[in-house]
Amino acid sequence: MFRSRILVATTLASTLAACTVGPNYKPATPSELGVPGAYSVNVPARTADDITAWWKSFDDPLLAQLVEQSRTTNLDIAQAVARLKQAHEALIQSRASLLPQVTGSAGYNKSFDLAGASTVTLPDGTITTISRGSGSSFSVGADVSYQVGLFGEVRRTIEASKAQYESSGYDYATVLLSTESEVARNYVLARLYQAQLANANDSLKIQDDNLQIAGWRVQAGLVSSVDQETARASRAQTAATIPTLEQNYNAAVSRLGVLTGQAPGALKDQLEAVKPIPKGPDDVATGIPADTLRQRPDVRAAERNLAAATAQIGVAKAALYPALTISGNVSTDAAAFGNLFSIITGSLFAGLTQTIFDGGRLHAQVRSNEAAAEGALAAYKSTIFSGMEDVENAVVALRAAKQRAADFAIAYDASNNSAILARMQYRSGLTDFTTLNTAESSLLSARDGLSQAQSDQATALIQLYLALGGGWDPTTAPQAPQDH
């Protein structure tokens, strides 16, 4: 009988709970969000490339190794995973509200009748009391409570928790992508500083020779000491750049160690050998702006935050209506354990509560949640437009770096030829030291400019991959790892 009453009450509650208040969330289309059909800068007119593992396009095994290592060892990523786990547990807690809460109890009682009891002296002298009668009883019971979401407050809460969990998954992916790009960027910087150090050291050797030749010519009375002092000043200025470059190189390598979840100096031996600055493909197909909505995890996180905020409006509105709670209990007791469950008793209670006066607090909560949803929509649009801005800026930066690299390559070739001729002429006494010094300075500037442009090109390419949302699989929503 009790079971049938519970079934009837649950069925009735489920029927009543079919009324869910609050707006039903529906994702907006790109046109509704104001997303244009094309970028405002010229991009390759082809389908977007597969950039799930974009770091492999640089054809640098060590770079690929470090990026992939960071995906599992980086401590910022570990924190994002922990937050994702928390969001998953919060979702489980919310879903548990759909089910009744059951608590059980059990007891044992033994009674003694001390009326007319007698005392007995045992052989060891101990005196004990023997009662003439005693009894035992056993009891088992269970209490059931169920919060019925008459107006969808429970389901809206679950809806919000699910959206927040999904948002946490995309937040994790955002941290993942940011870490990958940061590793690649610092790797490029490390190779840049190696190249600039090599440039400076090569120039230093040449300037040492020039200083020696200038000294010989001063001793021979062919030139004044101005040439020697100018040569000495040029050499000192070049030497002064080396400590700064070494400092910058150490900072980039140390950063790579931390990004891979290690001590700062962990990678110094691996990066000690000088390698060229990595060069990726000349261009990347970006697709259309609408692809940003699907590819970038930060955009998808913002969309899920909007969905959660919309669901919270329903939670707040449901609080304006009556709340139904169903509770019940069953129990049995017997003098002997074997007789338990011979007689079972129980009760069922349904209570309806309604806020009559709260000074406008509940209505204010509804308006507050509506305002939060408006803010979430604005944040969603802002994230989309910022993503498009990132793409366009990266495209332009990549083109500019490519053009600078091409121009510096020409400048380096011309400066190298000019410096060779100037050295030959100065040693032969056919030109003055000022001409030689100018040619040598132009050569160093062109070599450093070319290295910087090559680094800028690689960095812009990394930024473009990041702006496009590369570095993860957008076809699968990130899930919290399950601990076993």
C-alpha positions in Angstrom: 0.0 0.0 0.0 2.8 2.4 1.0 4.7 1.6 -2.2 1.6 2.4 -4.3 1.1 5.7 -2.5 4.7 6.7 -3.3 4.2 5.7 -6.9 1.1 7.8 -7.2 2.7 10.8 -5.5 5.8 10.6 -7.8 3.7 10.3 -10.9 1.6 13.3 -9.9 4.7 15.3 -9.1 6.2 14.5 -12.4 3.1 15.6 -14.2 3.1 18.9 -12.3 6.8 19.4 -12.9 6.2 19.4 -16.7 5.5 23.1 -16.3 8.9 24.7 -16.6 9.2 28.5 -16.4 11.8 30.8 -17.8 13.2 31.2 -21.3 14.3 28.2 -23.3 17.8 28.8 -24.6 18.4 28.6 -28.4 21.9 29.2 -29.9 22.0 32.3 -32.1 23.0 32.0 -35.7 26.1 33.8 -37.0 24.0 36.3 -38.8 22.0 37.0 -35.7 25.3 37.7 -33.8 26.5 40.1 -36.6 29.2 37.8 -37.9 30.1 38.8 -41.5 30.5 36.3 -44.3 34.2 37.0 -44.9 37.2 38.6 -43.3 38.1 42.2 -44.1 41.6 41.2 -45.1 42.5 39.1 -48.1 42.9 35.4 -47.0 43.5 32.2 -49.0 40.3 31.3 -50.7 40.1 27.6 -49.7 38.7 25.5 -46.9 40.3 25.9 -43.6 43.3 23.7 -43.0 43.4 21.0 -40.4 45.3 22.7 -37.5 44.7 20.2 -34.7 48.5 19.6 -34.4 49.8 22.7 -36.1 53.2 22.6 -34.4 54.1 19.7 -36.7 54.0 22.1 -39.7 57.3 23.7 -38.6 59.2 20.5 -39.2 61.2 20.8 -36.0 61.2 17.6 -33.9 62.3 19.3 -30.7 59.6 22.0 -31.0 57.0 19.3 -31.5 58.3 17.3 -28.6 58.1 20.3 -26.2 54.6 21.3 -27.3 53.3 17.8 -26.9 55.1 17.4 -23.6 53.5 20.6 -22.2 50.0 19.2 -23.0 50.4 16.7 -20.2 52.8 18.3 -17.8 52.0 22.0 -17.8 50.8 23.0 -14.3 48.3 25.6 -15.6 46.7 22.9 -17.7 46.6 20.7 -14.5 44.7 23.4 -12.7 42.2 23.7 -15.6 41.7 19.9 -15.5 41.0 20.2 -11.7 38.4 22.9 -12.4 36.8 20.7 -15.0 36.6 17.9 -12.5 34.9 20.2 -10.0 32.4 21.3 -12.6 31.6 17.6 -13.4 31.0 16.8 -9.8 28.7 19.8 -9.5 26.7 18.5 -12.4 26.4 15.1 -10.7 25.2 16.8 -7.6 22.6 18.8 -9.6 21.3 15.6 -11.3 21.0 13.9 -8.0 18.2 16.4 -7.2 16.0 14.6 -9.7 15.9 11.5 -7.4 14.5 11.0 -3.9 16.9 11.1 -0.9 16.7 8.0 1.2 18.2 7.5 4.6 18.1 4.3 6.6 18.4 3.4 10.2 18.6 0.2 12.3 18.6 -0.4 16.0 18.9 -3.1 18.7 17.5 -2.8 22.2 18.0 -5.1 25.2 16.0 -4.6 28.5 16.5 -6.1 32.0 14.1 -6.7 34.8 15.9 -6.0 38.1 12.9 -6.5 40.4 13.6 -9.4 42.8 17.1 -9.8 41.5 19.5 -11.8 43.7 23.1 -11.5 44.3 25.6 -14.4 44.0 29.1 -14.6 45.3 31.4 -16.3 42.8 34.3 -18.6 43.9 36.8 -15.8 43.3 34.9 -13.6 45.7 33.2 -11.4 43.0 29.6 -10.5 43.7 27.3 -10.3 40.7 23.6 -9.5 40.2 21.4 -12.0 38.4 18.1 -10.6 37.0 15.0 -12.7 36.8 13.9 -11.5 33.4 15.1 -9.7 30.2 14.0 -9.0 26.6 15.4 -7.9 23.2 14.0 -6.0 20.3 15.1 -5.1 16.8 14.1 -2.2 14.5 14.7 -1.2 10.9 13.5 2.0 9.2 13.9 4.3 6.2 13.1 7.9 5.5 12.4 9.3 2.1 12.3 12.9 1.0 11.8 14.3 -2.5 11.9 18.0 -3.6 9.5 18.2 -6.6 10.4 20.9 -9.1 6.8 21.9 -9.9 8.0 24.8 -12.2 11.2 23.4 -13.4 13.6 24.8 -10.9 15.4 21.4 -10.6 15.7 20.9 -14.3 16.8 24.5 -14.9 19.4 24.0 -12.3 20.7 20.9 -14.0 20.6 22.7 -17.3 22.7 25.5 -15.9 25.2 23.0 -14.3 25.5 21.1 -17.6 26.3 24.3 -19.5 28.8 25.4 -16.8 30.5 22.0 -17.0 30.7 22.3 -20.8 32.1 25.8 -20.4 34.7 24.5 -18.0 35.7 22.0 -20.7 36.2 24.7 -23.2 38.1 26.8 -20.7 40.4 23.9 -20.3 40.9 23.8 -24.1 41.6 27.5 -24.1 44.4 27.0 -21.5 45.7 24.1 -23.6 45.9 26.2 -26.7 47.4 29.1 -24.9 50.1 26.9 -23.4 50.9 25.3 -26.8 51.4 28.7 -28.4 53.4 30.0 -25.5 55.8 27.0 -25.7 56.2 27.5 -29.5 56.7 31.3 -29.1 59.4 30.9 -26.5 61.1 28.2 -28.5 61.3 30.6 -31.5 62.6 33.3 -29.2 65.3 31.0 -27.9 66.4 30.3 -31.5 66.3 34.0 -32.4 68.6 34.9 -29.5 71.0 32.1 -30.5 71.1 33.5 -34.0 71.7 37.1 -32.7 74.4 35.9 -30.4 76.1 34.1 -33.3 75.8 37.3 -35.4 77.3 39.4 -32.6 80.2 36.9 -32.0 81.0 36.8 -35.7 81.0 40.6 -35.9 83.2 40.7 -32.8 85.8 38.5 -34.5 85.8 40.8 -37.6 86.0 43.9 -35.5 88.9 42.4 -33.5 90.8 42.0 -36.9 89.8 45.6 -37.9 91.1 46.9 -34.6 94.4 45.1 -35.0 94.8 46.4 -38.6 93.9 50.0 -37.5 96.6 49.7 -34.8 99.2 48.6 -37.3 98.4 51.4 -39.6 98.6 54.0 -36.8 102.0 52.6 -35.8 103.1 52.8 -39.4 102.0 56.5 -39.5 99.6 55.8 -42.3 96.5 57.0 -40.4 95.8 58.9 -37.2 94.8 57.3 -34.0 91.1 58.3 -34.7 90.8 55.1 -36.8 92.0 52.9 -33.9 89.7 54.6 -31.3 86.8 54.3 -33.7 87.5 50.6 -34.2 87.8 50.2 -30.4 84.4 51.9 -29.8 82.7 49.8 -32.4 84.0 46.6 -30.9 82.9 47.6 -27.4 79.4 48.5 -28.6 79.0 45.1 -30.3 80.4 43.3 -27.2 77.9 45.3 -25.0 75.0 43.6 -26.8 76.1 40.1 -25.9 75.2 40.1 -22.2 71.6 41.2 -22.9 71.2 38.6 -25.6 72.5 35.9 -23.2 70.0 37.2 -20.6 67.1 37.0 -23.0 68.1 33.5 -24.2 68.3 32.3 -20.6 64.8 33.7 -19.9 63.3 32.0 -22.9 64.9 28.6 -22.1 63.8 29.0 -18.4 60.3 29.8 -19.5 60.2 26.7 -21.6 61.2 24.6 -18.6 58.4 26.0 -16.5 55.8 25.7 -19.3 56.6 22.0 -19.5 56.1 21.6 -15.8 59.8 21.4 -14.9 62.4 23.5 -13.1 63.7 26.6 -15.1 67.0 25.0 -16.1 65.6 21.6 -17.1 65.9 22.1 -20.8 69.2 24.0 -21.1 71.2 20.9 -22.3 68.5 20.0 -24.9 68.6 23.5 -26.3 72.3 24.2 -26.1 73.0 23.2 -29.7 72.4 26.1 -32.1 69.5 25.4 -34.5 67.9 27.7 -37.1 64.7 29.6 -36.4 61.8 27.2 -37.4 59.9 28.1 -40.5 56.4 26.9 -41.1 54.2 27.2 -44.2 54.0 30.4 -46.1 50.2 30.8 -45.5 47.3 29.1 -43.7 43.8 28.8 -45.0 41.6 30.6 -42.5 38.1 29.7 -43.8 35.3 32.1 -43.0 34.5 34.0 -39.8 31.7 31.6 -38.9 34.3 28.9 -38.5 35.6 30.9 -35.5 32.4 30.0 -33.6 33.1 26.3 -34.0 36.9 26.2 -33.8 37.8 28.6 -30.9 37.2 27.1 -27.5 36.9 30.6 -25.8 34.0 31.4 -28.1 32.3 28.1 -27.3 32.9 28.7 -23.6 31.3 32.1 -23.8 28.3 30.5 -25.6 27.9 28.0 -22.8 28.1 30.7 -20.2 25.2 32.4 -22.0 23.2 29.2 -21.9 23.9 28.8 -18.2 22.9 32.3 -17.5 19.6 31.8 -19.4 18.8 28.7 -17.4 19.4 30.6 -14.2 16.5 32.9 -15.1 14.2 29.9 -15.0 15.6 28.9 -11.6 14.9 32.4 -10.2 11.4 32.6 -11.8 10.5 29.1 -10.3 11.1 30.5 -6.9 8.1 32.8 -7.4 5.8 29.8 -7.5 4.8 27.1 -4.9 7.3 24.4 -4.0 6.3 20.9 -3.3 8.1 18.5 -1.0 7.1 14.8 -0.5 8.4 12.8 2.4 7.7 9.5 3.9 9.0 6.8 6.2 8.7 3.0 6.7 9.7 1.1 9.8 9.4 -2.4 11.3 10.4 -3.8 14.7 10.2 -7.2 16.4 11.3 -9.0 19.5 13.2 -11.5 17.4 15.4 -10.8 14.3 13.6 -13.5 12.3 10.3 -11.7 12.8 11.4 -8.4 11.3 9.3 -7.3 8.3 6.3 -9.2 9.6 4.6 -5.9 10.3 5.6 -2.8 8.4 4.3 0.6 9.1 4.8 3.8 7.2 3.5 7.3 6.5 3.5 9.7 3.6 3.5 13.5 3.7 3.3 16.1 1.0 3.9 19.8 1.8 3.3 22.9 -0.4 5.1 26.1 0.4 4.7 29.5 -1.1 6.5 32.8 -0.4 3.9 35.4 0.4 6.0 38.4 1.2 9.8 38.9 0.9 10.1 42.6 0.2 10.6 42.1 -3.5 13.7 39.9 -3.1 12.6 37.1 -5.4 11.5 39.5 -8.2 14.8 41.3 -7.8 16.7 38.0 -8.2 14.8 37.4 -11.5 15.8 40.8 -12.8 19.4 40.2 -11.6 19.6 36.9 -13.5 18.1 38.6 -16.6 20.8 41.2 -16.4 23.4 38.5 -16.0 22.1 36.9 -19.2 22.3 40.2 -21.1 25.9 40.6 -19.9 26.7 37.0 -21.0 25.3 37.7 -24.5 27.5 40.8 -24.7 30.5 38.8 -23.6 29.7 36.2 -26.1 29.6 38.7 -29.0 32.7 40.4 -27.7 34.6 37.1 -27.7 33.5 36.4 -31.3 34.6 39.8 -32.6 37.9 39.7 -30.6 38.6 36.3 -32.1 38.0 37.7 -35.6 40.2 40.6 -34.7 43.0 38.2 -33.6 42.7 36.3 -36.9 42.9 39.4 -39.1 45.8 40.9 -37.1 47.7 37.7 -37.3 47.2 37.4 -41.1 48.5 41.0 -41.6 51.4 40.4 -39.2 52.4 37.2 -41.0 52.4 39.0 -44.4 54.3 42.0 -43.0 56.9 39.6 -41.5 57.3 37.7 -44.7 57.8 40.9 -46.6 60.4 42.2 -44.1 62.2 38.8 -44.2 62.4 39.1 -48.0 63.7 42.7 -47.9 66.2 41.9 -45.1 67.5 39.0 -47.2 68.3 41.4 -50.0 69.8 43.9 -47.5 71.9 41.2 -46.0 73.3 40.1 -49.3 74.1 43.6 -50.4 75.6 44.5 -47.0 77.7 41.4 -47.0 79.1 42.2 -50.4 79.7 45.8 -49.4 81.5 44.8 -46.1 83.8 42.4 -48.0 84.8 45.1 -50.5 85.3 47.6 -47.7 87.6 45.3 -45.8 89.7 44.6 -48.9 90.0 48.3 -49.7 90.8 49.3 -46.1 93.5 46.8 -45.8 94.9 48.0 -49.2 94.7 51.6 -48.0 92.1 52.5 -50.7 89.4 53.7 -48.3 89.1 55.2 -44.8 88.0 53.4 -41.6 84.7 55.3 -41.5 83.6 53.6 -44.7 84.6 50.2 -43.4 82.9 50.9 -40.0 79.7 51.9 -41.8 79.7 48.8 -44.0 80.3 46.5 -41.0 77.5 48.2 -39.0 75.2 47.8 -41.9 76.0 44.1 -42.2 75.4 43.4 -38.5 72.1 45.4 -38.7 71.0 43.5 -41.8 71.9 40.1 -40.2 70.0 40.9 -37.0 67.1 42.3 -39.0 66.8 39.2 -41.1 66.9 37.0 -38.0 64.2 39.2 -36.3 62.0 39.1 -39.4 62.3 35.3 -39.6 61.4 35.1 -35.9 58.5 37.5 -36.4 57.2 35.4 -39.3 57.2 32.2 -37.1 55.6 34.1 -34.2 52.9 35.5 -36.4 52.2 32.1 -37.8 51.9 30.7 -34.3 49.5 33.6 -33.4 47.4 32.8 -36.5 47.1 29.2 -35.5 46.1 30.3 -32.0 43.6 32.8 -33.3 42.0 30.2 -35.5 41.6 27.9 -32.5 44.2 25.3 -33.6 45.7 22.8 -31.2 42.7 20.7 -30.1 39.9 18.6 -31.6 36.8 20.9 -31.9 34.5 18.0 -32.9 34.6 16.5 -29.4 33.7 18.5 -26.2 36.4 18.1 -23.5 35.4 15.8 -20.7 36.6 15.5 -17.2 39.0 12.6 -16.7 37.6 9.8 -14.6 39.6 8.8 -11.6 39.6 5.1 -10.9 
